[in-house]
Amino acid sequence: MVLYSKIKEGGVTGTEVAGLPTNLSAFNNNKTPFVPVSNFNIGLDSNIAINDKLDFNANINLNGTGETYWFEDNVAKSDGYDLLDARASLTLNKKVKFTVWGKNITDKQYFLEYYSGAQFGGFDDFGWRGRPATYGATLSVDF
């Protein structure tokens, strides 16, 4: 999916904040902050009966997020990123299921949010990083 989001019509704030213009129409037609320009998801899923009592299931998903502009002036932006998740399960007698999984298994580093210190009075830049690679296993029993 490609998203086309832009600031259609700005206004006037009345006061200058951290060097931003008081006439916000200066940002007209810029990309909308915090809205990625594109997103996609591709997934593959399988389910294989190994025998009458044992099933194998696996899936892999690739989630893509396009570049993201962080402010109305469109100066600061993050590059797009792709996250790869995977899961594999064995199910015995349709009652006992053991699953191993991984999220962001390529350990892609990315930002969920970013703020420039210059726009907030000269503080250091800060941002929230996305979740690093995580792995786990689960065991479930239906009874």
Long-range contacts (C-beta under 8 A, 24 or more apart in sequence): 1-38, 1-39, 1-40, 2-37, 2-38, 2-66, 3-35, 3-36, 3-37, 3-38, 3-39, 3-66, 4-37, 5-31, 5-32, 5-35, 5-37, 6-30, 6-31, 6-32, 7-31, 7-32, 7-72, 10-72, 18-118, 18-119, 18-120, 18-121, 19-118, 19-119, 20-72, 20-73, 20-119, 24-72, 27-72, 27-73, 27-74, 30-69, 30-72, 30-73, 30-74, 31-69, 31-74, 32-69, 33-69, 33-70, 33-71, 33-72, 34-68, 34-69, 34-70, 34-113, 35-68, 35-69, 36-65, 36-66, 36-67, 36-68, 36-80, 37-66, 37-67, 37-68, 37-80, 38-64, 38-65, 38-66, 38-80, 39-63, 39-64, 39-65, 39-66, 40-64, 53-92, 53-93, 54-90, 54-91, 54-92, 55-89, 55-90, 55-91, 55-94, 56-88, 56-89, 56-90, 56-91, 57-87, 57-88, 57-89, 57-91, 58-86, 58-87, 58-88, 58-89, 59-86, 59-87, 60-84, 60-85, 60-86, 60-87, 61-85, 61-86, 65-110, 70-113, 70-114, 70-115, 70-116, 71-116, 71-119, 76-114, 76-116, 78-110, 78-111, 78-114, 81-108, 81-110, 81-130, 82-106, 82-108, 83-108, 83-110, 83-130, 84-108, 94-142, 95-141, 95-142, 95-143, 96-139, 96-140, 96-141, 96-142, 97-138, 97-139, 97-140, 97-141, 98-137, 98-138, 98-139, 99-137, 99-138, 99-139, 99-140, 100-135, 100-136, 100-137, 101-135, 101-136, 101-137, 101-138, 102-133, 102-134, 102-135, 102-136, 103-131, 103-133, 103-134, 103-135, 104-130, 104-131, 104-132, 104-133, 104-134, 105-133, 105-135, 106-133, 107-132, 107-133
